[in-house]
Amino acid sequence: MREGQPVPKPDAGITAAEDELVKTTRDRTFPLGNEGALVPGRNGYGTLGKPITLRANYFAIKTAAELNVPQHEKVWYRYDCEITPAPSKAKCRRLFDKIFTHPKFRGITWASDWAKIIVTTEPLDLEGTEWKQKVVIPPEPVPGVEPDVYQGEVPEFVQDAQNRNRVEFKITSTGSFNVRDVINLLQSKSPGAEYASASEVLQLANIITCKPPNTGNYIRNAGSNRFYPHEGHPGVESYDLGNALEALRGYYASVRPAVGRLLLNLNVTSGAFYKPLPLKDLLTEYGNHKWEVAENFIRMLKVEAAYTKDGQTQPFMKKIKTIVGYSQKPRFGDAKAVKFQYTASNSPNAQPVLTSVFDYFKTHHGITLKLPGEPVLNVGTKADPQYLPVELCTVIAGQPFKRLLQGDQTSEMLKFAARTPNLNAMSIAGTQQSPGHGLRLFRLLNPNDPNGEAVQRSSVKPWGFQVGVDMITVPGRILNNPQIKYGSKSVTPRGGSWNCADVKFARPGRMGKWTVLVVNHNGQRGRALNPQPRDGLAPEPPFSELEGFLKKYGLQMTQRQKTQNITLDSLSLQNRATNNRQLERIFSNAESEGINFFFVVIPEYDAWLYARIKFFGDVKYGIHTINSVGSKLQKVNGQGMYMGNLALKFNIKSGGVNHHIEGTLGKPLDNKTMLMGIDVTHPSPRSKEGAPSISCIVASIDDYLTQWPGDIRTQTGRQEMVDGLEDMVIKRLELWQKYHKNELPAKIILYRDGVSEGQYDQVLLRELPSFHAAFQRKYGAESKWPKMTVIVVGKRHHTRFFTTSREHADYNPQREKGSWNPLPGTIVDRHIGNRILGEFWLQAHQGLQGTARPAHYVILKDDIKFEADELQRFTHNMCYLFNRATKAVSICPPAYYADLLCERGRSYLHSTLNENHGTDSSVFDASEEWTGGVHPRLAESTWYI
């Protein structure tokens, strides 16, 4: 980024403050949250590796006090808002907008989250501590259309609407705050310094910073401080994803505390949105689906309905409506079939008449529908439907698509979102001459305003602070690669990867009885293997070559059994029952024949087919399965690499060790150390009602840290903390005993995946007691318990690093190629972290595509007493031990395996978690579906790789 320009050195004052503070945090514990959780203080900073300087996507915040302009300091007044009855999110926004026009806010600088909180720089005149007001929530405004103004008596239907939208709005003063108090806390040399309201001030700072995009036109707030310019905005960046969706580029912002200062974290983000098209065109582009599927696609979509009389070009009326679905009576009825009672006159003697939607629009509005055969929309409720023809509707821009993307759409999204670090850095910050869209969106920098002085006068300066317009620089290091050990050879990784050709596995596995299963189907492209050579495909199925590769790597194999073939019906929804029976029959027969391994060849990836193969193999019949797409298997070019990758899976599932690192369990660890990983995966918007979350635990059982059996089960949907964890831990400890001469581990390191920052204390308060209960049962007295270290692994954060030198970037000057990401092994533990917690950001992998995201590690418990260098080096080395790859991975294997196991659990509940079609049958039934566990024959293996 900004190659050739001077690179500012990282702030020496921050480094000095960190060094001073860590002297007092070492060997102490500190409170976390409000429920009594205690965490260890940071015990030091890492020193290993080559020192480098990086830019980070953080911007320094300076308060008026720090800028020596005390006259510009501001007190922030917070008010909580209560609305009775509670309205929808959209109505809440309109209500707040109306409240801000009240004279009480005249001349007041204010900001809000448009849900509960208002913050001002001057106290409101509440005539006490609270203010109540009866308010009618205004209707949704239609662009270009003035709201109705009635002279004289308001029509009855308008009065009814107003009464339905009349609420009580109560504002209560909850305190005043000065951001200077937070700065004093962050700059304090005492680790025990406290400011009880620090979290509230940070919350208000985020609300204030996000006000510009929150109040801007043509910008969608997608939640979690993510904002997307859409159609109509000069900074919109969109990309066609196909099937009626588009990708938009947006920006995320968060005010973060660090040692000695506040920082603004600003990042690029991408999201999928409905295209702003006429609804009939959107449905045409979506494709030829059943009405149930189309209905699910457009449910809760907002549309603008334009009423244009016959023979006219301009609508006489526009309305904003939300689609509930298609008509229920008759189901998916068209404009002539759907009828309702309609009273044509306001006369008290007028009688309701049964009329069709078609006739109503023709007689009442003078509109002859051009597409009367299309199903009509319900834009009311199920109990009180209101009907609207599709042809009058246009989709409103900026509406997120909250379900899973299809395969092709996912590929297109990656093309849009995976951008080089330099492009993302320029989008965020740009240059002073050409500011990035990110800084501009939050009104922190504009062209011809080199330091943001002018534009910030209307954004953050009225609140008593300003934001720097250059990314900060931070000190980083590049850790050395470990040596990879195979049977009789050592391999040195380069660029985070290595070649395992001409080696034998460190410990070859012993395969049981195995065979090949070729799965064809009668649909398009339904042949798994092509009998004729074409397009670089081998003419014969290369099963003998595969056997040769497996033997070359040292696997101990039995003779391959006769290849089995199965031809399914096309993989459509209506054929699933028949296909399911066929698949189960072949697995049942294989079990009776003593088959241990199925190498399954399929025509192409299909989520349902994959899910059923894994369910029958893993859960019901206890047969290891390894899947391969036939075209990849037959492809001549790169076949050696592909076969090698398959061999990795065969060996692991056979109980072998692919590779290891000598001395992985170095000081302070030993061969009595057990590693664990925990993760939880949750239902998506496409899941059935009542769908569960899936929790899992994996744990090492060998000194090479290669075999990771696990336990998996369902639990209450969207609950992050693991239920039944005590029994899951017991099972892992007992399996460790089995493989270690009946001894229990003396040390345990847990990498906990998927926990947000706000849930750190819950890991200690809700999950750690389950470990203690398990230790009590297995070890007895607390003095005999193992020493335990708990580390949270974060993936969904917004910290990114940008190189300041070609020498430290993933770039090959001879080939003029590279990703320009930091090199594998880049680590940062200074200048952006918490003042108390031990944490670091590690990019162990080679970021080949887009801007690399480092993994974030936070230490919540540390009985083992790691030094910073010891834990950082161990975690880095672990990233080279992922057992199905010959490259370093982005997160350490315990967390990675837990994530994989959760994904395998999702496949066991594929229909429940991915195929909610909005029908009455779309409800999870725990009595009929998988709820946990796998077949006993696989339970002690790493079956999910």
Secondary structure, DSSP 4 states (H G I P E B T S, - for coil): --TTS--PPP-HHHHHHHHHHHHHHTT-EEEETTTTEEEEBP------SEEEEEEESEEEEEETTTTT-GGG--EEEEEEEEEES---HHHHHHHHHHHTTSGGGTT--EEE-SSSEEEESS----SSSEEEEEEEPPPPP-TT-PPP---SSPPHHHHHHHHHTEEEEEEEEEEEEEHHHHHHHHT-S-TT---TTHHHHHHHHHHHHTHHHHHSTTEEE-STTEEEE-TT-TT--EEEEETTEEEEEEEEEEEEEETTEEEEEEEEEEEEEE--SBHHHHHHHH-S--HHHHHHHHTT-EEEEEE--TT-SS-SEEEEEE--EE-BTTBT-BTTT-EEEE----STT---EEEEHHHHHHHHS----S-TTSBPEE-S-SSS--EE-GGGEEEPS--B--SPPPHHHHHHHHHHH---HHHHHHHHTB-SSSB-HHHHHTTS-BTTBTTSTTGGGGTTGGGTEEE-SSPPEEEEEEPPPPPEE-SS-EE--BTTB---TT---SB--B--SEEEEEEEESSTT--SS-SS--TTB-SS-THHHHHHHHHHTT-B-PPPPPPEEEEEPPS-GGGHHHHHHHHHHHHHHHHHTT--EEEEEESS--HHHHHHHHIIIIIIS--EEEEEEHHHHHBSTTHHHHHHHHHHHHHHHTT-B--B-TTTT-TT--TTEEEEEEEEE---TTSPBTPPEEEEEEE--STTS----EEEEEESTT--SPTTHHHHHHHHHHHHHHHTTTPPPSEEEEEEES--GGGHHHIIIIIHHHHHHHHHHHH-SGGGSPEEEEEEEE-S----EEESSGGGEEEETTTTEEEEEEPTTEEE-SSSS-SSB-EEEEE-S---SSS---EEEEEEEESS---HHHHHHHHHHHTT--TT-SB--SS-HHHHHHHHHHHHHHHHTHHHHH---SSTT-B--TTTS--B---TTTTTS-TT-
